[in-house]
Amino acid sequence: MDLNYYDTLIAVADDCPVRSAVEPEPRGGKKTVAVLQFEMIAADPGGLTQEDVLFESWLRRQEPAGRSEAEHDRLRAQFFARPQACLRASPLPKKYGWGLLFDQAGRVRLCPMESEEYQRIVAGEVAGVKVLKAMRSRRA
């Protein structure tokens, strides 16, 4: 089953507390999900799918590191055997002001909410890109 988005912008949540994108910070000396997802997407813009980001951010928070490829593949299959929240629930578009822009191959890159590209897509000026809002942090 394919959980990826294609030609889609996950726009910043309506209740996002920032007015321009900010880089997430580690908390208590540990990398948060937001930090891990930010680092992964920023390091490889247009190189990862939603599935890659969800699984790798989960895996990097587990112990121990340095698994075999077979163990990695087994854990990935096990991870996706359960329902997973999509990147609409990611802290990046919910709290930190980062849109998540997926291309036609389902690869994601960061798109800061203050950028001209983000503003044009949200305004409907870019044909072929569907806009989905990130999930709100609080109920309306």
C-alpha positions as CSV (number, residue, x, y, z in Angstrom):
1,M,0.0,0.0,0.0
2,D,1.4,3.4,-1.0
3,L,1.1,6.1,1.7
4,N,3.0,8.8,-0.2
5,Y,1.7,12.1,-1.5
6,Y,2.2,13.3,-5.1
7,D,2.1,16.9,-6.4
8,T,0.9,18.0,-3.0
9,L,1.8,20.8,-0.5
10,I,1.1,20.1,3.1
11,A,0.4,23.6,4.2
12,V,1.1,25.0,7.6
13,A,-1.7,24.4,10.1
14,D,-4.2,27.2,10.8
15,D,-3.1,27.4,14.4
16,C,0.7,27.4,13.8
17,P,2.3,29.7,16.4
18,V,5.0,31.1,14.1
19,R,4.7,33.6,11.1
20,S,7.9,32.4,9.4
21,A,9.6,29.0,9.3
22,V,12.0,28.3,12.2
23,E,14.4,25.4,12.6
24,P,13.4,23.1,15.4
25,E,15.7,22.7,18.4
26,P,16.7,19.6,20.4
27,R,14.9,19.3,23.8
28,G,16.8,18.1,26.8
29,G,19.8,17.2,24.8
30,K,17.8,14.8,22.6
31,K,16.6,15.2,19.0
32,T,12.9,15.5,18.8
33,V,10.8,14.1,15.9
34,A,10.7,17.6,14.5
35,V,14.5,17.9,14.6
36,L,15.0,14.5,13.0
37,Q,12.5,15.1,10.2
38,F,13.9,18.6,9.5
39,E,17.5,17.3,9.3
40,M,16.5,14.4,7.1
41,I,14.5,16.5,4.6
42,A,16.9,19.4,4.6
43,A,19.9,17.1,4.0
44,D,18.2,15.4,1.0
45,P,15.6,17.8,-0.5
46,G,13.6,15.9,-3.1
47,G,15.2,12.6,-2.1
48,L,12.9,11.0,0.4
49,T,9.2,10.0,0.4
50,Q,6.7,10.4,3.2
51,E,7.2,6.7,4.0
52,D,11.0,7.2,4.2
53,V,10.7,10.2,6.6
54,L,8.1,8.5,8.8
55,F,10.1,5.2,9.2
56,E,13.6,6.7,9.5
57,S,12.5,9.3,12.1
58,W,10.9,6.5,14.1
59,L,14.0,4.2,13.6
60,R,16.5,6.9,14.7
61,R,14.7,7.3,18.0
62,Q,15.1,3.5,18.7
63,E,18.0,1.6,20.2
64,P,20.4,0.2,19.0
65,A,21.9,1.8,15.9
66,G,23.8,-0.1,13.2
67,R,21.3,-2.7,12.1
68,S,21.8,-5.0,9.2
69,E,19.9,-4.3,5.9
70,A,17.7,-7.4,6.5
71,E,16.8,-6.2,10.0
72,H,16.1,-2.7,8.7
73,D,13.8,-4.1,6.0
74,R,12.0,-6.3,8.6
75,L,11.5,-3.4,10.9
76,R,10.2,-1.2,8.1
77,A,7.6,-3.9,7.1
78,Q,6.6,-4.3,10.8
79,F,6.3,-0.5,11.1
80,F,4.0,-0.1,8.2
81,A,1.9,-3.1,9.1
82,R,0.3,-0.8,11.7
83,P,-1.6,2.4,10.7
84,Q,0.7,5.4,10.8
85,A,-0.1,9.1,11.1
86,C,0.9,10.9,7.9
87,L,3.1,14.0,7.7
88,R,0.0,16.2,8.0
89,A,0.5,15.4,11.7
90,S,4.3,16.3,11.6
91,P,5.4,19.1,14.0
92,L,7.1,20.8,11.0
93,P,3.9,22.2,9.4
94,K,2.0,22.2,12.7
95,K,4.4,24.2,14.9
96,Y,7.5,25.4,13.0
97,G,6.1,27.0,9.8
98,W,7.5,24.5,7.2
99,G,5.3,23.5,4.3
100,L,6.1,20.0,2.9
101,L,6.1,20.0,-0.9
102,F,5.9,16.6,-2.7
103,D,6.8,16.3,-6.3
104,Q,5.3,14.0,-9.0
105,A,7.5,11.1,-7.7
106,G,6.3,11.5,-4.1
107,R,9.7,13.0,-3.0
108,V,9.5,15.7,-0.3
109,R,11.3,19.0,0.3
110,L,10.8,21.8,2.8
111,C,9.0,24.9,1.7
112,P,9.1,27.8,4.2
113,M,5.7,29.5,4.7
114,E,7.1,32.9,4.0
115,S,8.6,32.0,0.6
116,E,7.1,33.2,-2.6
117,E,6.8,29.6,-3.9
118,Y,4.7,28.7,-0.8
119,Q,2.5,31.8,-1.1
120,R,1.8,31.1,-4.8
121,I,0.9,27.5,-4.3
122,V,-1.4,28.2,-1.4
123,A,-3.1,31.0,-3.5
124,G,-3.8,28.4,-6.2
125,E,-1.5,30.1,-8.7
126,V,0.5,26.8,-9.4
127,A,-1.5,24.4,-11.5
128,G,-1.4,20.7,-10.6
129,V,-0.4,21.0,-7.0
130,K,-3.0,20.0,-4.4
131,V,-2.9,21.8,-1.1
132,L,-3.7,20.0,2.2
133,K,-3.6,21.7,5.5
134,A,-1.5,20.2,8.3
135,M,-3.6,19.0,11.3
136,R,-4.4,21.6,13.9
137,S,-2.7,21.3,17.3
138,R,-5.9,22.3,19.1
139,R,-9.6,21.7,18.3
140,A,-11.4,24.6,16.6
